[in-house]
Amino acid sequence: QVQLVESGGGLAQAGDSLRLSCAASGRTFNNYAMGWFRQPPGKEREFVASIKYNGQRTSYADSVKGRFTISRDNARNTAYLQMNGLEPEDTAVYYCASDKIALRSNPSSRSSDFGYWGQGIQVTVAS
């Protein structure tokens, strides 16, 4: 059974940094791309970032490029989202997700390509 558990969220001030972690279990972590998505209050879930199974390629939403960095530690079965320069618009529930397909050549930005999801973690950025 695949499990994804997010941690590291909370309340931040505009301009602050937070790092989210996603601990994975139940499958061979280093065979699958990982992604981060978020759902702002009253809005639909949106793509944030994704990383190839081997960490050699990443993809970002335009809204977070240059501020957020996705990474992974395959030895620890953990993915990360480093969030710098936080803005009130980053307020959302953040979800990590694991790809449906092993060894995908490019990390996807489509939620439908991710088959396993964490429970979500709240990030609130005050102005």
Residue, then its C-alpha position, 0 to 999 in steps of 0.5 A: q500500500v502506497q502512503l505519502v505523508e506531508s510535513g513542514g507546513g504552517l503559518a508564515q509571513a510574506g517573504d518567509s521560507l518554508r520547506l515541505s517534505c513528503a515521506a513515501s512508502g509502499r513502492t520503489f520510490n526511485n522509480y516514480a516521478m513526484g509532484w506537488f500540487r496545491q488547492p487555494p481556498g475556493k479554487e481548484r487544485e493546481f500544479v506546483a512542481s514535479i521531479k523526474y524519478n532520478g531527480q534529473r529533470t524538474s517542471y514548475a508552474d509559472s507562478v512559483k518559478g524562481r521561488f520554489t525548488i523541488s528536490r528528492d532524496n531517493a535514499r530517504n524515500t522523500a521529496y521536498l518543496q523548498m518555498n522561498g519568498l512566500e506570498p499571500e497568494d501561496t496560501a493553500v493546502y499542498y499535496c504531494a503525489s506519486d506518478k502512476i507510471a514508472l520511469r516516465s521520461n519527463p515529469s508531468s504537470r497533469s494531476s491525472d498522471f499521478g495515482y497516489w496522493g498525500q492527505g495534504i498540508q496547510v500553508t498559510v502566508a500572512s501579509 
